Amino acid sequence: MRKYELMKIAREIRINVINMIAEASHGHPGGSLSSADILTELYFDKMNIKPDDPKWDDRDRLVLSKGHAAPVLYAVLAKRGYFSERVLLSLDKFGSILQGHPDMKSTPGLDMTTGSLGQGLSAANGMALAGKLDKKDYRVYVILGDGEIQEGQIWEAAMTAAHYKLDNLTAILDFNGLQINGHNEEVKNIQPIDEKFKAFGWHVIKIDGHDFDQIKRAIEEAESTKGKPTIIIAKTIKGKGVSFMENRVDWHGTAPNEEQRQKAVEELERSEA
């Protein structure tokens, strides 16, 4: 798919994210907006999937380890055709298929239930190892948050992935620099991230997480890397696309009111795509 088309889809997904969270009156817009371009590239250009057959055995898998960003994954799945976009406004309502955090038993297209931070990479390891044991060609993608990688389980999983040479596994770090309590470096410094993953036996790529050309090339480089897992460290902007949300930690988990929703949607509709 052409870059312009992907940018247009990502803009529509961001608008849906804003409307969903405003309707629910709670949610996490900052980290949803920062990872919208990454998920758009994966689901609309790279992943081998069948929306009309969500459990197809040979599909590529995705684990949203930073489960609080569920709204953006729901918006992507709806846009990709797993379910109607009309469902999006039922986010986190009683009886909805869209829970506040991903629930694979409720939502078509979800490969893993997530929400407790630090556990998604371990789950992705299991999927990738199973693929190798079953001699399947599918790939496994896991989206990590930069605050999340302060969790110890991440590093146990990183060792495990390298030990088993899981070259069918690609981790993508949504590196927006902010977490719920402030800047990562002030809460708990996680740098140098690239050197840490290299030391654990990973192939490391660093990109601009809002540049579709760079995202695509990085995913292709990961596909061609043999004998070790790959992490793509994607520099992103928290709240990307909405001026009053960008790089603002207070929009980590705050829903916009009606006035803010209208302003955000108007900005996104006027933005280039």
Phi, psi and omega in degrees: 000143183288153184303317182299319180294320178295318179298320179295318178297316181299323178295317179295323178295318179297320178298317178297322178301313180299314182294321179298310184292322178296318180295321180283341183067013170197164183143186187237090181286324187303303182285341174288315181291327182291332184258007185296319183290322179298311182292326177297313178301316182296307189280337184251354183223333190243317190287141177269099187219164175227096182304333178277358178217072189300336182259015178311127187300327186266009181291152167292149182249152174224134175244119175271088185296322175279076190296341180293346176271024182309322182306321182289323178292320176299317181296322178293313181298320179295314179297328181281347173106013179287331177199170184291142176295339179297334181292336187303325183285001175266010182315123173061021175268159182302127179085356182287152173281354182249096180279168182299329172235156185302131178232106186295343179275349182254327192245121175301135177098346179277132180263345181204140173280131183218170179156318174285113190296148176095354188258345186295325181293323177297317178297317179296322176304314181299318178296317182293318179295319177299321179299319179292316181297325180272002181056044176264155182262001184292158176248157180240130178244142176226131179260118181254151172264152183286330172290326182298327185285004168286347182286138182297327183297331177303318186281330171297317179293324179298317177298317182297315181299319179290320180302318181269008176051052185279076180280001172264012180246129174235119173265139176237119181267117175279092189263081179263356171084356184232146172227182193302329184259003178139203179290139180309315186294336178274324181286306173198111186296127182248004179278154356275117184296316183298316181293326179297312181293324176299317180296334179271004173095020182260153166276132187240134176231138178243132184217171166275115185285004175245005180256108185298326178296316181291321179298314182297314181297321181295318179296320178292323177295321177298319180298327183270356179276124185249144173089357179204153176286163180238139168243133174257114178271105187258110178288122183230175178243120178298132181077020186310127174105344180239113192304318185278358176255339187296130177057030179245115184294334182290352174261015176300311184221043181240132178275142176287145172281182187297318180296317180292323178300313181298317180296317180297314181296319179298318178298314181294321180294330180276345186289158180288146177215000000 
